[in-house]
Amino acid sequence: MSIEYTPGPLLDAARNTPTALWNDSSDPDELRQSISYGGVGATCNPTIAYNCIIKRKDFWNARIAEIAKENPTITESEVGWTAVRELSLEAAKLLEPIFERENGRNGRLSMQTDPRLARSAKALADQAEEFHKLAPNIIVKIPATAVGVEAIEEATYRGVSVNVTVSFSVPQAVVTGEAIERGLKRREAEGKDVSTMGPVVTLMVGRLDDWIKEVAKRDKLFLDPGHLEWAGVAAFKRAYAEFQKRGLRARMLSAAFRNVMHWSEFVGGDVVVSPPFAWQQLINNSGYKMVERMDVPVRDDIMETLLGIPEFVRAYEPDGMTPEEFTQFGATRKTLRGFLESDNDLDRLVREVLIPKP
């Protein structure tokens, strides 16, 4: 694939710093443009997949009908997930040249395990291995829950490059980063190759912002509302420092954008930043001059505000939550429910194709 690159701050960061740009969508048209900005990866999850299918509804409605005809005994959910696999593999193909050039570190397409499997570590690890085998450059999302931690280590041991998801806090990042490390070391102890694996640990910075704002409103806290925009940034910078201190090989990944700081504050770090395509367009058309800010700490007055919120402290301190508490964290519950609802949306879409209303 011949690439005509688009100059701008995203390309400057991609070429002149260790910070990698991934596209927070598997839509092929958006991904091609993201690659021109310096993008070297992409992601999919139930919500993204549903939105991509809706965007190309004429094509996918016809394809969903074909999938059902080709597989007359599978459920409507299996029909929908077959479409998700095909959508993901189309995007993965666009990234294969980057994957080969960068020896597996980038050029990957994230596929997410079915959120309905979240109660079983074995089911999550088995599906992660299945997705891993679909294409050489697939990376698989597994949630940062107590069950997910077990699945993350096992899937990594089996050779799956894992992208930790449903993750909003420093303790989730550290615990899952250590689970990846254990899986890598188990492979190495048996003489198995890890040189082309490219694990990442996502911190959904914007969803942490959202949750802390909800808590501040719920608890009627009197504070500078602008300081709440920094919750995810502060947690991400803390997690990044912890990974460096502990020698964890997985990279941190910033996702769930809410403002441009969710890119600009992390430039210069050996991290992945995954904005939706609309944010990439905004950043690249802004005239902003790229500045490395990963090592610039959040201002003291902002940190004083945030550390006065107990729920933020739980998300910020490496030992702020145990793995058993991850699922009860507000942002985790809201996101898991949202992904499950997107699964339901996809089921309904398939149903409308297969059994249209009279």
C-alpha positions, 0 to 999 in steps of 0.5 A: 500500500502506497501511503501519502502522508499528511503533515501535522502534529500527529505525524511530527509526534509519530516520527520524532518521538516514541509515541505511537498513534492508533486509530480508535476505530476499525472503519477501513476508510478512517484507518487509511487516513489515520495511517497517513497521519502516522497511525500504526494500529487500530482497535475494535470493540462491541460499540465500535463494531456496531457503529462501523456496521451501521455506517456501512449498513447497506453493505453489512445488511447484505453481508449479514444475510449471506452469513446467515444463509451460509451458516443456517444453524448458528445463532443471531449472536454468532452471525453478528460476531462473524461480521465483527471478525470480518470487519476486524480482518479487513482492518488488520490487512491494512496494517500488515505492512506496518506489522512486518516493518515493526516486527510486531510492536505496532501494525496491530488490530485490536479485537475484543473478547465477548463481554458475555464471557467475562465470568470465565477466565478459561473462556476469555483465554480460549477466545483470545487464542482463537482471535490471535490465530485469525491473522498474524497482527491481531491483538486481543482485548481482555478486561481488567477484572479479577477474572480477566487478570487470570485470563490475561496471564494465561493468554499471554503465556499461550502467545497472544498479544493482549490489549488490557481493556475496561481499565481506568485506574493505576491499580488495574494497569499495574496488576494487569501489566504484572500479569502480562509480565508473568505470562511472558516469563512463563513463555521464556522459561520454556524457550518460547519466543516473545520477540514479536509480541506487542502487549499493551495496557489501556487506561481509558482516561476519559471514562475515568474523568467521566466517573470522577465528575459523576462522583463530584456531582453526587457528593456535592463537592465544591471545587474547580471543575476544570481540575476534573479534566485532569483525572485521567491524565494524572492517572495515566502519568502515574501508571506510566511511571510505575511501569518504568519503575517495575520494568514492565514490558507492556506499553501503556495505551491512552483511550476514551478521549474527552479532550486534546490533553488525552493526546498532548500530555502523553506525547514523548512517552513510549506509549500508544495514544488511540484517539477516535478519527474525528479527534485526529482530524481536529488535532492535525488541522489545529496548527498546534506545535507538537511538544513532548509533555509526558514527563511534565507533572500535573500542576500541584493545585490540580493534584491537591483537588483530585487527591481530596476526592477519595474515589480518585485516590482509589484510582490513582494509588497503585494499591488503591484497589484489589483485583476483587474490587475492580469490577465494583469500581463505578467506571468498570460497571458502567463500561461493562454494561455499555459493552453488553448493551452494544452486543444486544444492539448488534443482536437486534440489528441481525434480527432486523435483517433476518426477521424484518418487521411485517 
